Amino acid sequence: MKKVRIADLKARLSEHLRGVRRGRALTVLDRDTPIARIVPYTNQAAMLSVRRPLPNSPRLPKIPLPPPLKVGTDVVALLLEERQGER
């Protein structure tokens, strides 16, 4: 995967996009920190497929749910507090 800084991407955008069109992914760097990835476009809908569960897999009602999280805070109170701050 090729890495390119923002200034270089701006200066040679068409050249970099031609590389992406040929199938090469591109990582965009802000100084030395990766901030974005430009990848070739693929039709994701054509790649997805839905299949039936395997014959030996458990039925959905038989799968146990994980235990609830034990938090010492009232989540509803936090939500109300956050919503009051937006007004």
C-alpha positions as CSV (number, residue, x, y, z in Angstrom):
1,M,0.0,0.0,0.0
2,K,1.4,3.4,-1.0
3,K,1.6,6.2,1.5
4,V,1.2,9.8,0.5
5,R,1.2,13.1,2.4
6,I,-1.7,15.5,2.0
7,A,0.4,18.1,0.1
8,D,1.6,15.5,-2.4
9,L,-2.0,14.2,-2.8
10,K,-3.3,17.7,-3.6
11,A,-0.4,18.4,-6.0
12,R,-0.7,15.1,-7.9
13,L,-4.3,14.0,-7.3
14,S,-5.0,12.8,-10.8
15,E,-1.8,10.6,-10.9
16,H,-2.7,9.1,-7.5
17,L,-6.3,8.4,-8.6
18,R,-5.0,6.6,-11.7
19,G,-3.0,4.3,-9.4
20,V,-6.1,3.6,-7.4
21,R,-8.1,2.9,-10.5
22,R,-5.4,0.3,-11.4
23,G,-6.1,-1.4,-8.1
24,R,-3.6,0.1,-5.7
25,A,-4.8,1.3,-2.3
26,L,-3.5,4.6,-1.0
27,T,-2.9,5.7,2.6
28,V,-3.2,9.5,3.2
29,L,-0.9,10.9,5.9
30,D,-1.1,14.1,7.9
31,R,2.5,14.5,8.7
32,D,3.3,10.9,9.7
33,T,-0.2,10.0,11.0
34,P,-2.5,8.0,8.7
35,I,-5.8,9.7,8.4
36,A,-7.5,8.1,5.4
37,R,-7.4,5.3,3.0
38,I,-8.4,5.5,-0.7
39,V,-9.2,2.1,-2.1
40,P,-10.5,1.0,-5.5
41,Y,-14.3,1.1,-5.8
42,T,-16.0,-2.3,-5.9
43,N,-19.6,-3.1,-6.1
44,Q,-20.1,-4.3,-2.5
45,A,-23.7,-5.5,-3.2
46,A,-22.4,-8.0,-5.8
47,M,-19.8,-9.3,-3.3
48,L,-22.3,-9.9,-0.5
49,S,-24.1,-13.2,-0.3
50,V,-26.7,-14.5,2.2
51,R,-26.5,-18.2,3.1
52,R,-28.4,-20.5,5.4
53,P,-26.9,-21.4,8.7
54,L,-24.9,-24.6,8.8
55,P,-27.1,-27.7,9.7
56,N,-25.3,-28.3,13.0
57,S,-25.5,-24.6,14.2
58,P,-27.8,-23.9,17.2
59,R,-31.2,-22.3,16.7
60,L,-31.3,-18.6,17.5
61,P,-33.5,-18.9,20.6
62,K,-31.0,-21.4,22.0
63,I,-28.0,-19.0,21.9
64,P,-27.5,-17.4,25.3
65,L,-27.3,-13.7,25.7
66,P,-24.3,-12.2,27.4
67,P,-24.8,-11.0,31.0
68,P,-25.7,-7.3,31.4
69,L,-22.8,-5.0,32.1
70,K,-22.3,-4.1,35.7
71,V,-21.9,-0.3,35.7
72,G,-22.2,1.9,38.7
73,T,-23.9,4.7,36.8
74,D,-27.5,5.2,35.8
75,V,-27.4,5.3,32.0
76,V,-30.8,7.0,31.8
77,A,-29.6,9.8,34.0
78,L,-26.5,10.2,31.8
79,L,-28.7,10.4,28.7
80,L,-31.0,13.0,30.2
81,E,-28.0,15.0,31.3
82,E,-26.6,15.0,27.8
83,R,-29.9,16.0,26.3
84,Q,-30.3,18.9,28.7
85,G,-26.9,20.2,27.7
86,E,-27.9,20.5,24.1
87,R,-30.8,22.9,24.8
